[in-house]
Amino acid sequence: MGSKAWFIAYFDDQPKTILSASPKPEREASRQLAERLFPEATLRDEGDNSLSFLCPDKRQVLVGSYDGLRIVAHEELANDHPSKISPRWFNPEFGSTAYLHATHGGVDWFAFGLWRNGEPIRTLSVSPDDMILEQTGDPLDFELPYWKGRHPVAADPGEEPYPLPFHPLELAEASLLHHLGFQLEGSMDDWVCNPDDIGICHYADTKRPFWKFW
């Protein structure tokens, strides 16, 4: 697995239903959300990416507003400790539920979080090197089989056992499927949509050398 992603999804109802209709991003609403998140930036429209690419570089932001679902990808969300991300990202005006997802296949790291009405419900950050970097709240239902050891990582003869009872990237794909109904890697038969087929607006900040936050 080599996938990378760092994004947040906002919604009030069922995002899987919205994505199953293969929606197109509402360009004006998407830009308004980008401008609200980055009021000091000068945003240049870079066209569209797709939901299969949710790991933008510095000074880049991906925003998709889909009439009841908003998805924003930005490097600030790639944080080892989800609870330390700025509270401005969890504004319930963007959606009563906020789902944070961050993963880096190169180091087998995964983090996610769930907020409702701006309040944290669950956060988790795991990797084989650091084990559990952060864990708050109770495990969600989709996590339980992994913590109970039902998805172990097989070790070759003579190798040390994997330090976690599951592979973080496998949990990442399970989380993505559970919350949004698709995966970056996995079985398309289980998906409600193909992320390659759903666009997301791409913007670059041309005003300053780095993003500035307040």
Secondary structure, 3 states (H helix, E strand, C coil): CCCEEEEEEEECCCHHHHHHCCCCCCHHHHHHHHHHHCCCCCEEEEEEEECCCECCCCCEEEEEECCCEEEEECHHHCCCCHHHCCHHHHCHHHCCEEEEEEEECCCCEEEEEEEECCEEEEEEEEECCCEEEEEECCCCHHHHHHHCCCCCCCCCCCCCCCCCCCCHHHHHHHHHHHHHCCCCCCCHHHCCCCHHHCEEEEEEECCCCCCCCC
